[in-house]
Amino acid sequence: MEFSSFGKRYTRHTGARELMDDLGQAMASDEPVMMLGGGNPAHIPAVLGLLAERLRVVADNPRELRRMLADYPAPEGEVRFRTALAALLKREYGWPLGPENIALTGGSQSGFFLLFNLLAGEFDDGSMRRVLLPLTPEYVGYTDLGLQDDLFVARRPVIEYLDNRQFKYHIDFDGLQVADDVAAICVSRPTNPTGNVLTDAEVQRLAGLARDRNIPLLLDNAYGLPFPQIVFTDVTPYWDENVILCMSLSKLGLPAVRTGIVIARPEIVDALTGLNAVLSLAVSSVGAVLARELVETGRIIELSHDVIRPFYRKRMEQALGWLTDALAGCNYYVHRPEGALFLWLWLPDLPITTAELYTRLKARGVYVLPGHHFFPGLDDDWDHRHQCLRLSYAQDPDTVRRGIGILGEAVKSLLG
């Protein structure tokens, strides 16, 4: 069977497909697998217990159960959840929001597909407009979302070397130019894969650049504030009318319900509403109904601050210690882990690419994700992109410890 151009584009091998294939194989395997490559959040007992409690409450309330499972919501998403979230953000941060500023999507990945192709791509006059990623590496899931090739243009970071074999990427503002064909600027905060967290000053500077060019700034807040708060530095949430803030319920502990959240000007929300109606009639209400009471009461912020953030901070510190021990005597660097679920490892002396290292580790039951997938829009063949890999520390500690140990053995055997 021959597929259309669209079909060929979205059935080819991609980093997102590799990531999710690995995750599916690991979950289905009867053999012990050390899953350090996926983005699945940890199974935090306190979070799962609270979600079970909410499920029981909903199941015992016929009206709420119908809202969750048996009725179509509006195409912009379940209205009571959107109203509650707007009220929470207005109360906590003073943002002038109502439900007309919020749309739900079938997960953040789906939301970014809609937003990128709504704002950029081919226009009626034949011109091509692009999304600027001012800081790479950046999220693997962006790479193949464009309906056309070359949807993204990216810039190399400035690298700051820190103590204890750590480093940090910074936006090269001195070299950052927003060309006439740029339709939007996009960054994730915290950044997946590196755990980098842009400072308040950096976000405000990007917002100013976007405002000056009359283009939106997309902030991918999947790991950020106010929930799930997987952030280990002191930063402040940011939104203004020129910002499209994208959130999610996934890293709160609900990846399977596929609930993305877009906070934007009403005309953006209206456009997403039309796209949702055409593509899926409506988005799922399961996550929205399940989480609504947590949002209404503000309990979602308490849960994030008191349970989720300290849980991941402890896991990060454990994993960083194991990695330090496993790679003792090697030349390596780790990006300073400031948030998200990952360690970003740089092996500058590795005699093979991390794509090849990935294959060798997979054969030993250790799943990681090679770094070359995380540089969408970067045209130059920078060696650095083949020297890095992403490690998740979200799974159970014994799995992470054993996986890092095998990684260390493999690297040391290659470095001699």
Buried (B, 14 or more C-beta within 10 A) or exposed (E): EEEEEEEEBBEEEBBBEBBBEBBEEBEEEEEEBBBBBBBBBBEBEEBEEBBEEBBEEBEEEEEBBEBBEEEEBBBBBBBBBBBBBBBBBBEEBEBEBEBBBBBBBBBBBBBBBBBBBBBBBEEEEEEBBBBBBBBBBBBBBBBBBBBEEEBBBBBBBBBEEEEEBBBBBBBBEEEBEBEEEBBBBBBBBBBBBBBBBBBEEBBBBBBEBBBEBEBBBBBBBBBBBBBBBBBBEEBEBBBBEBBBBBBBBBBBBBBEBBBBBBBBBBEBBBBBBEBBEEBEEBBBBBBBBBBBBBBBEBEBBEBBBEBBBEBBBEBBEBBBEBBBEBBEEBEBBBBBBBBBBBBBBBBEEBEEBBBBBBEBBBEEBBBBBBBBBBBBBBEEEEEBBBBBBBBBBBBEEEBBBBBBBBBBEBBBEBBE
